[in-house]
Amino acid sequence: MIYICLFITLFVAELIYFHIAQKWNIIDIPNGRSSHNRPTLRGGGVIFWLAAVIYLALNPSLQGAWIFTGLTTIAAVSFWDDVSGVKQKIRLLFQILSITFAFVALRIFGTYPWWAIVIGYFVFSGILNAYNFMDGINGMTGLCSLVILGSLQYVNLRLVPFVDPDLIWYPMIASAVFLFFNFRKQAKCFAGDVGSITLGFWVVVLLLQLIMQTHNLIWIGFLLVYGVETCGTIFHRLLRRENILQPHRLHFFQILVNEYRLSHRLVSSVYATLQVICSILIIRLYPTMGWGIFFLLAFILTALYSVKFKLMKMADSQQLKANQHKKSSIDTHPSHSQVGSYFFSEKVKQKN
């Protein structure tokens, strides 16, 4: 019953947020880097933060308070970025602060050597940004997160209990609510940074707890699809001598959606399915194959990713060529007049 109540609460909260976002013009306007073609409400992923609020209220604890503080810190700067834009240095500072709160909660300091902690900051931050980079088409964040969280819950319930199951059920329910509005041909809302990075933070904290419980890094394989895609794209951009911190449209899923006009839902479903396969094989075969299964899967995914380069040559898209050489001149955060004029025209169309 509590899960049904949570679903309804988050569903209603999302509808309320839509009114707030429209009133305050928290809108994503399409530009040369976008994979959508109409203005869409941004920040719908705020319900992931709300799910954390509800969990902490029902399950108060000191560790939970520290984790929630970190999650709220990063959610706040991410929402700020969604609304008006934040400089990269400020985002990085808040990421480091939020990771520190998580490390305090999990008692990382004093347990591991300094160099391991430095690597932890780097990897944690990398995963957060990867989650943000991959949030580019309808359904991607919601579906892949359901798979990742589901994989963690299977391990938690069947193999190694490492956390309160509700700490995984809550973000899964929030993901299901979000998908109701996002997994469509024309999404009602996007997760925004507040959604993708907040959910990424939640996932990494769960992964850290599992890794610490089992003393095994193999569970990072639950992020293999995101990892290969992100690392491959970063390497591609470095070869092109591009600033990897600048927006782009060179992800494989962007090529499939933008240049080959494949459905957002189809591409997102394929990515989620690939991660399901990877998670199942890691769980089933790691006891006998060890890290061999991880590297085999990473090799196969890398080979699949390399198909992107052939597709790019075949696409012969003028828009693709233009976006490979210059940054879009359209501002990521639209003016109030742009958004207002759009929604005014939409209301006129509806009346007619």
N, C-alpha and C positions, 0 to 999 in steps of 0.2 A: 504493500500500500504506500509506503514512504517513497518508493521509486516513481509510482504514478503521480503522487503529489509533487514530487520534484520536477517531473516532466511538464506537468501543467503549469507550475510556477515559472519555470524557465520559458515556456511557450508564451505565457502572458507577458512576462518581462520583455521578451523580444519584441512583441507587438507594441508595447509601450515605448521601447527604445526607438522603434521606427518613427514614431511621432516626434520624439525629441530630435532625432537625426535630421529629419526633414525640416523641422523648425529652425535648427541651428546650422543647416546646410553642411552636414557632415556627409559629403557626397563624393564619390569617385567618378571624375569626368574622364572619358576615354581620351587617350593621347597616342602618340606614335609607338609607345612601348606596350600598350594595353592589348589584352586578348579579349576584351569585350567591346561592344560598339554602342552602348547607351549608358548614360549616367545611372549609377547604382549606389544605394546607401552603403556607407562604409562603417565598420565598427560593430557589426552584428555579433562578433565573437566576444563581446563584453559579457555574455552569459557564462563564459568559462570562468571568469572572475567571480561572478555571482554564485556559481555552483560551489566554488571554494569557500565563499562567505557562509553559505548554508551548511556546508560540511563542518566547518570550524565551530559554528554556532551549536551544532548538534553533538559534536565530538571535541570539546575543548581540551587542549593539552599544551604544554610549554613548547614541545617540538613543533606541533601544528602551528602555533602562534609565530614561531620563527620562520617557518616555511611560508606561511601566509603573508608575513611582512615582506619577504623577498618577492613573492608573486605579485603582491599589490604594488610594490615599488616599480617593478618592470611593466606592470599593466598600466600604471599611471603615465609613465613616460611614453609608452607605446600609444596610448589614447591621445596624449598631447600631440604626438607625431601625426596621428590620423587627422586631428582637427586643424592644426596650423603648421606642422612641420617642426622638426627638431634637428639641430646640428649633430653630425656624426659623433663628435667628441662627447657631447652630452649624453647621447644614447649609450655610448660605450661606458661612460662613467656609471650610469644607472645600472647597466648590465653587470658590471663588476660588483656594485653594491648589492644587487639582488642575489648574485651568486654567493657572495660572502655570507648573507643571511642563511642561505641554504646549507652552506658548509658548516656554519655554526650549529644549525639544527641537527645535522647528521654527524656532528662531532668529527669532522674531517681534520680540523686543526689539532695537532698534538698526537694524532693517530698515524698520519702519513708523513713522509719526509717532504721538505720544502719543494724539491723539484717535482714531486708527484702532484703537489698542490698547484704549482704553476701550470703543469700540463692539464690538470683538471679545469682550471680557469679557461685555458685556451680551447679545450674540447667542448666544455659547457657552452661557452660563448659561440663557438662554431655551430653547434647544433641549433641554438636559438636562431641564429641568422639563417641557417639552412631552412628551418621551418618557415621563416619569413619569405625567403627566396622562392620556395616551392608553392607558396600560396598565390598562384597566378591564374588559375582557372576554376570554374565551378566544380565543386565536389572534391577537389584534391585534398585540402586540409581535413575536411570532415571524414572522408572515406579512409584515407591513410591513417588518420589518428585512431579511428575505430579499430583498424587492423592491429596497429601497434599496441594500443591499450588492451585489446582482446588477447593478444599474445602474452602480455604481461599478466593478465588475469588468469589465463590458463596455467601459467607457471605457478602463480600465487596459490591457486586452488588445488592443483593436481600434483605439483612437483615440490616446490619449496615455498612455504608460507613466509612472506617477507613484509607484508603490510596489511592493514585493515582493508578487506575487499571493497568497502565503500569508497575508499580513496581512489579506486579505479573505476567503480561503477558510476560515480558522479560525473567525471569528465566524459565517460562514454554516453551517458544520457544527454549531457549538454551537446555533445557532437551530433547525436540523433536529432535533437531539436534544431540545431543549426542547419543540418542537412535538409530538413523539411523546407527551409526558406532558400537554401543555396544550391541544392542539387536539382537544378531546373535549367531549361533551355535559356530562359531569361531569369537570372537569379534576383530574388527580392533584396538580398543584401550580400555584402562581402564580409569576411572575418575582420579585415583590417589588421594592422600591427597588434592592436590590443587583443585580437583573437589568436592569431598565429603564434605570436611570441609568448603569450600567457600560456597557451596550451603546450607549446614547446617546453616551457619552464616546468610545467607539471609533469610532462613525460620524462624529462631528464632527471628530475628528483626521484621518480619511481625507479628508473633504470639504475641510478646510483644506489638506492636502497637494495635492489636485487643484487647488484654487483658486490656490494659490501657484505651482504648476507652469504653469498656463495663463494666469494673470493675468486670470481671468474668474469672475465671481460667478454666472453662469447655473446652475452646478451645484447651487446651493441649491434649485433646482426639484425635485431628487430628494426633497425634504422638503415638497413643496407640499401634499399632502393633510393631513399633520400640522399644517403651518403654518396653513392656512386654518381647520381645525377649532379649533385652540387659540386663535388670534387672535379668531375669531368668538365663541367661548365667553367669553373674557375681556371682550370688548366688551359682550356681552350682560349679563354680571354687573356690569360697571361701570355700565351703564344702570340696573340694578336696585339700585345703591348697595350691593352686597355686597362683602365682603372676599374678594378673588380668591385669597387664600392659604388660605382655608378649604375643606375638602372639600365636594363638591356632587354633583349628578347631572343637570346641565344640558347635558352634551355631547350632540351629535346621536346618537351611537351608544348612549348610555345611554337616551335617549328611545325609540329603536327596540327595544332589548332589554327594558327595564323596563316601559314602558307599552304597547308593541305586541307584546310577547312573541315577537319574532323571534329566531331561533337565533343564538347567539353566533358560531358558525362561519360562518353566512351573512353576517352583518354584517361580520365581520373580513375575509372573502373579498372582499366588495364594496369595502371600503376599500383592500385590497391591489391589487385589479384597477384601481381608479381611479389608484393611483400607478403601476402598470405603464404605463397609457395615457399618463399625464403624462410619465413618463421617456422613453418611446419617442418621443413627439412633440417633446420638447425636444431629444433627440439628433438626430432626423431633420430638424427644421424650423428649429432655431436658426441654422444657417449661411445660410439664405435669409430668415428672418423676423426674426432678431435677438431682442431682448427682447419683441417683439410676441407671440410664442408664449407666453412666461411670463405676461404680463398677461392674455392671452386665457384661458389655463387657470385663472388665479387668479379671473377674473371668473366663469367657468362653475362652478367649485367653490363660490364664494361664493353664487351663485344656488341651487345645490343645497343648501347649508347653510341658506339662508333658509327652505326648506321646513319646517325644524324648528319654526318658530314656529306655522305652521298646524297641524302635527301635535299640538303641545302644546295648542292650543285644542280640538282635536277629541278628545283623549284623555279628558278629563273624569275624570282619575284623582285620587282623594282622596289617595293616597300621594304623587303628584307635587305636588299643591298643598301638602301638608304639608311636603315636603322643600324647596319653594321659599321657605318662610317661616321655617323653624327648623332648627337643626342636630340631627342624631340624638343621642339621649341615651346610645346604646350606645358604649362605649369601643372605639376602633379596635384597641387591643392587649388581648386577652382575658386574664382571670386564669387561673392554673393550674387552679383548680377547675372553671371553665367548660369548658376544653379537655379536662381529664381526664375529666370526667363524660360528655362527648360521645363520646370514643373508647372509653370503657368500655361505653357503651350500644351503640355500633357493633359491638364485639366480641361482645357478648351476642346481637345480632341475627344475626351471621354464624354463631354456634354453633347458634342455633335454626333 
